[in-house]
Amino acid sequence: MERSAIPQRFSRALHWVGELTSRASAAVVVALVLAIFILVSALKDFPAKWQLVFSSVASSITLVMLFVIQHTQSRQQMVLQLKLDELIRTSPNADDLLVQLEKAEDAELIEREESQVAHHEALREPNGDDEK
């Protein structure tokens, strides 16, 4: 399945921003910029125009970061899911129906969860043999 170049570049850019902003140094830079802004604003008697600009910039950055985080987490979750699916496929005793279970209906998820809980409770009971 081939994707066009523009979404791939955009995805790479989002991952680069995500990696850059997840570093401790990024938090230090933001804290310093914020401290400098507050100090300079206090010296200038907190100009209303500056506060409006700062608020707009902060809101814009927050919105962009929301999408960056969502994109990177979605990709990481998909990769983890694929790895888990591969482990299920390679295990001879695994239930193959668990592959792609995240796409199942809610009722099936609840049924499977109850089955897993019952299985583990049976294993914890003294002389509890697995009846499945």
N, C-alpha and C positions, 0 to 999 in steps of 0.2 A: 504494500500500500504506500504509494508515493504522495508526499505532501508538497505543496508548492513552496517556492523559496521564501516568499514574504512571511507566511506564518512561521516557518522554521527560524528565520532571522529574528522575528518578533519574540518567539519563544526563547531563543538564546539570549536576547537582550533582557527579557524578564528574569531569567535565571541569573544572569550576571548582576542585575540590580539586587536580586534576592540574596546572592552570596555576599555582595558588597555591604549591604545594609544589615546583614546578620552578624557582622563582626563587632566586637566590643569597641573598637576604635570609632566606628560609626556613631555609637551612642555617646562617646566622649565628645566627638565633633558637634553633634546636635546639642548636647548640654552646654558646651562652650558658646555656640552661636546664640542659644537662648539666653544665657547669662549676659553676654555682651549686649544683646538687644534690650534686655530689661535694664541694664545699667545705663546705656545710652538714652533709652526712652525716659528713664527717671531724671537724667541730667537735662533733658529737653522738655520736661514737664508733661510727659506722656502724650505726644501729639495724636489726635484722633485718626488722622490719615495713616500714620504709621501702624497703628493698631489694626485698622481695616486691612491694610496690605498684608500685615503679618498673619492675620486671621484667614485671609483668602489663600495665601500661600500654604499655610499649615493645613487647611481643609483640602486643598488640591493634592498636596503630598500624601495626606492620609488616604484619600480616595485611590490614588495610584498604587500605594502600598497595599491596599486591600486586594486589588487585582493581582499584584505581584505575588502576594502570599497565597492567594487562592490558586493561582496557576502552578506555583512550585509545589504546594502541598498535594494538589490533584495529581500531578505527574509522579511525585514520590509514592503516593498511595497506589497508583496504577502499577508502578514498577514492583512495589512490595507484593501486591496482589498476584502479579504474574509469577513472581518467585515462589509464593506459597502454592499457587496452582501447579507449578512444575513439581514441587515437593510432593503434593498429593498424587500427581500422576505417576511418580516414580516409586511410591510406596505400595507394595503388593496388598497390604491390609487396609489401605485407606479407602474411604467411600468416594468413588469418582463423582458422585452427585454433588459433592462439596465444591467442585470446581465451578467457578462463576456463580456461586451461591449469592453473592451480593446483588445479583439481578433478579433473585427470586421474589415472589409475592410475600407480603408480611406474614400471612398465615403459615406459609411454609417455614419461614424463619423462626416463628414462635414454636412451631411443632418440633423443629430440629433442636432448638435450644432446650426445650423440655426433655427431649430424648437424651441429650448430652448430660443434663443435670441428673436425670434418673440413672443413667449409666454410671456416672461418677459417685453418686450416693450409694449405689449397689456395690461398687468397689470398696467403699469405706466401711461397709457393714462387716462385722465379724463373720468369717466363712462366706462372704459375699462373692458368689461366682457371677460372672457376667452371663446373663441369660440370653444374649443376642447371638 
